[in-house]
Amino acid sequence: MRILIVGSDPRQGLLYYPVRLACAMKALGHEVQVATWGDHAQTPGLRNEATKGGLELLSIPSLANAGVRALLSPSLALRRAVWTWRPDVVQTFGPVSNAQAFVAGVRALRIVSVEAMGHGSKSPWPARAGAMLLRPLAHAVVALCKEEVGRLRRAWVPAKQLRVIYNPIDCDDLVGKAARAETERSAFLTALRAPTDAKLVGYFANFQIRKRHSLVLRAFAEISPSHRNTYLVLAGEGEELATCKHLAAALRIADRVVFPGRLATGSSIALLASMDVVVHASSAETFGYSIVEPLLFGRPTIVARTGIATEVEDAGAAIVVALDDQVAMARHLHEVLSGTSAFKPRVDTARWVRENFDVPVIARRYLDLYGELDRKYRSASR
């Protein structure tokens, strides 16, 4: 099967996980090309990794344009690039890229995975605008978790178009980076001038309103008198960072809240793997990497019920609380730190992550979907 993956966005460039999926599909015997809108990449060396994996990269002009120009300019370049190759499948990760492939005249099965489509907006209309592009132009729409199916249905994506395939997680790569966990933790505590037996609570997410860092700060302030040897680590950057620093000061916990900023990927993963507890309080996610990743390292995890948290709760892999429930977040955090929590995972969390999210697993699920659609539409055309 010939598969074209549109694996980039204007801001980050070539994206890590579409490239990893493409490499996995290539290793399974398929012809795969990856279209990228620019020459930059999400992570250093990604373009070289793609080339080493035998992928052909199609460079398409940047999506810096807006409106009709955003559809037509890259689409014409895409049409020229694939005119002689004729893919069987076009896999994109958003409704606009899918529309570009359609306008380009790429006649193939079009599958769209919805990475982001108004999920952080209080208004339903951004998602509905995306759905208007999906309904007539996509053969299948992939939701990244069960909760997303409901949201996309409410945005008027037809049920017959929807499938669930999780985002992939490069488990071997993350475990390799986590090998430095003890070293990273020791250096982190030394820099804090904290005792070696101090406990660390981590929340690794960019500072956006929907991430609810303020809830985590207030929950931590509530339990801090009973846990004076515990530090809250809020790693990331974003527009709400200054607000959260002011809140930590107002709650009189600034001396035990650490804002290390955006960490390099290796350091971030190693530090995450060393946390005593990991929390995630976001009110809206299409998936939620930071919900799943700590489970790969066996970290006690407390998350709000959004995105992939429904599957996490069904598996009994982590403590899941209601959205915006500060009382429950504080209670469970206190119990885990005190060693009095009644929660015990029902699964080996590391194994559960590998069996459900590892890159080869997700690549095969996409290939199964492509095969199903190919059979369906080929028989319909006879």
N, C-alpha and C positions, 0 to 999 in steps of 0.2 A: 504494500500500500504506500502511496506517495502522500506525505503529510507536510503541510506548510503551517508552521507555528509563528504567529505574530507575537513576538516575545519581548516587547519593549514599550516604554512610555516616554513622552517628551522630556519629563523632568529627570528620571533616573537612568534612561537609556536602556541598554540590553539588560533584561531581568534575569536574576539567578535561577529561580525555579523553573521557568519555561525552558531555559537552556538545559537544566538537569533532566527534565522530562524528555526533551528532545534527544539527549544523549542515551537515555534508557530505551527509548523507542528504536533508535538507531541500532543499539546493541541487540535488540530483539529481531533484527532483520528487515526493518522498514527503511524506505528512503525518506529522509527528513531534511527540510530546509527551515531556517529561522529568519524571519524578516525583522529588521530593527530600524527604527525611525532615525537613529543618529549613530554617531561613532563612539559615544561614551557608554559606560557600563555601570551597573549597580555596584559591583564589587571589583577590586583590582584583579587583573588577569583573567577575567571571565571570557573575553573574546578569544584569548589563547586557549582556554579550556575547551571552548566550543570547537575550535579548529582541530585540537588534538582528538576530540571525540568524533571527528569525521563529519562535522556539520558544515554546511555551506551557509554563510551569512549573507543575506540580501540587504544591503544598505539602502534605505528609503529616506527621502527628505524629511526633515523634522516636522513635527506636528505643531509648530509654533503658530500656525495660522488658525483662524477661527471661522465658524460658520461653514458656508459652502466651500470655501477654499480649503478648509481642513479635510473635507471629503475628497475633493477633486485632485488637488496637487499630489498628495501621497498616493492616491488611487491610480493615477496615470503612470506613476513610476512603478508601482506594484504590478500593474498590468504588463509593462514592458519586461519586468524582471522575470515573470513566470510564464510568459506567453508560450515558450517552447516546452516548458516542463510539465504543465497540466497536472496539478495536484489532485488527488482524490478527496482530500479533506483539508479544510482550512480551520485551524484552531486559534481562536482569539480569546482575549481576556477582558473584554468590555464591548458594549454595543457599538461604539463609534468605530473601532477597528474592524468589527464585523461588517458594518455598513460600507467602510472603505473597500473591503474585499469584494463586496457585492457590486459597488459602483465601478470598480476596476474591471469587472467582467470576468472574475475568477469563478468559473463554473465548477463548483465542487460542493460537497457536503460542508455546511458551515456550522460549527459548534462554538458556542460562546460560554465561557466560564465567567460568572459575575464576581469580580474581585471587589468592586466598589460601584454602587449605583444609587446614590442618595441615601445610604444606610445611616449616615450621621445627621441627616436633616429631619427637622420636626415636620416639615411639609411633605406630603406624599407625592408632590408633582415632579421632583427630580427623578425619582424611581419610575414614575409613570411615563416620563419623557423617554427614558431609556427603554422601557417596555415597548413603546411605539416603534422603536427601531428593531427590537427583537422579534416581535410577533410575525411580521411578514418576511424577515430576512434571515432568520436562523432556523436550521433544521432541529436543533436541540439547544436548550439552555441549561447549563450546569450550575446548580446551587452548591455551595461549599459545605453546607451542613443542613440538618433537618429544619432548624429554625428558619433558615433562609428560604426554604420552599414556601412557607406561609407568607413571608414578607413579599416575595416575588409574585405570589398569587394575588395578594392584595394590591400589588402594582399592576395587575391585569396581564401578567404573563400566563398564558394558557397552561393548565395542568399537563396536557399531553406533550408539551414541549420540555417539561422539567425533568431533570435527573439529578441525583445527588452523588457527587464525587468530591472527596475531601481535598484540601490543599496538600501537596507533598511536603515531607520533612526529610532532609538529608541526614538520616540518623548517624551514619558512620562519621560524617564530617563533624557533626555536633559533639559526638562522644569523643572524637579525637581532640577537639578544642577544649573539652571539659577535663582532659587529663591534667591540666594545669590548675585545677580548682583549688587545691590546698595551697599552692604557691601564691595564687592570686588573692586568696582570702587572707593569708598571712601578711602580704604586702599591704593590702587594704586596711587591715586592722592597725598595722604599724603606722601608716600614714594618718590614721585617725587618733593615734596615741590611745587606742582602746586596749583593754586587757585581752589576752589571748582566748579567754573563755567567754567573751562577749557573744551575744546572739545577734543574727542579722535577719531582718525581714526585708524582702526585696519586692519591688514593683518596677518592672522594666517595660516602659511604654512611653511614647512621646506625649508631651503635655498638651492635651486637647480637652475641651470641656467634657466631651462624652467619655473620656477615660476615668473621670471621677477621682482624680488624685485627692481632691478636698475631702471626700468621704474617707479615704484611707488615712489621711492625716488626722481627722477627727477621731476615727476609731483607735488609732495608735495613741493619741493624747488621752483617750478614755482609759486605756489599760496601762499607760506608762508608769503611774505610781507603783504598780506591782511588778514592773519589769525594768528596773533602772539600769540593768546591764545589757539592754537591747537597743539596737540602732535600726532605724528605718532607712532603707536605701532606695531612693527614687531616681532611677537612671533614665536619661533621655533628654530631649530638648523640645521646644515648642512654645506657642504663644501664651500658655498658662503657667510657664515656669516661674516668672516673677510673682504672680499672684500666689502660687503655692509657697514660695519662700516667705512672703509676707504673712501668710496664714500660719506657717510653722512658728514664726516669731510671736504672733498673736496668741497662739495656743501654749506658748512657753515650752516648746519642745525642740526649738531650733538647734540646741546643743546635741540632740540625738537623732536628727534627721540629716541625711547626707544627700547632696545633689551633685553627683559626679559628672553630670552632663552626658553627652553622647559618647559612649565607649566604643573603641575599636571592636570589631566583631569577635575576635578571639578572646579578648579580655572580658567582653560582655558575657559570652557563653560560659567561660571559666568561672566568673564571679557568680553568675546565676546558679551554676551547679553547686556552689558552695553555700548557698543560702540555707538558713535553718527553716524558714518558711517563705513561700512565695504567694503573693496575693495578686488578684486581677479584678478590678472593680468596674470595668467599662460597661456602659449602658447600651452599646450597639457595636456589633462586630459581624462581618460577613463570614468570618472563620474564627481567627484568634490564635495566632502562632504562640503568643506568650501565655496562653492557657495550656497548651499541649507540651511545649518544650520542657518546662520543669519536671513534667511527669516522666520524660525520658531519663532523667537523672535521679528519679525516685524521691524528689523533694516533696515534703508536705505542702499541699497547695489548696488555697481557698479562693474561689472564683465566683463572680456574679453570673447569674443564669442568662447568658447571652451567647450567640454564635455557637461554637462547637461545645459549649458547656453542657448542652442537653445530652449529647452523646457521652460526655465525661461522667455526668451524673448517672446515666443509665448503666454505665459500666462499673460504677462505684469506684472510680479512679481518684476522685478528689472531693473535697467539701464544696458544695455548691449552695449559694445563698440567693435570695431574691434580689432583684435589681434595687439599688439604692437603699439597701437594708444595712444601715450603719450599726445598728444594735447587734444583728447576727454576725456581721464581720468582726466586730470587737470581741464578742463572746467567743467565737471560734478561734480567733487569734490568741486570746488569753489562754484558752484551754490547750491549744497546741504548744504554745511556749511553756506552759506549766507542766506539760506531760500528763494532763488529765483528760485529754480529748477521747471521747468514746469512738470516734471514727477510725476505722481500719479499712484500707483499700481492699476491695473484693478481687482485684486482679493484680498481677505483676505489672506495674504501670509501664516499665520500660519495654516489656514484651508487647503489651497492648499497643503502645505507640508504634512500634516496629510493624506489627501485624496489620495496622489500620492506616498508617500514614507514610511509611517509607517510600522513597521515590519509585523503586521498581514496582511496588504494589499499586501505586496510583497510576503509573504508566500503563500497566496491564488493564486497569479499569477503563481508562480512556480508550485503549485499543479495542476492548470489548464493545464499548459504545459505538466506536466507528464501524466495527463489523456489523453490529445490529442495524445501524442506520443504512449502511451500504446494502445489506440484504433487503431491507424494507423498500428503499427507493428504487433499487435495481429491479425488483419484482414488479413494482408499481409501473415502471416504464415499459414493461413488456407488452 
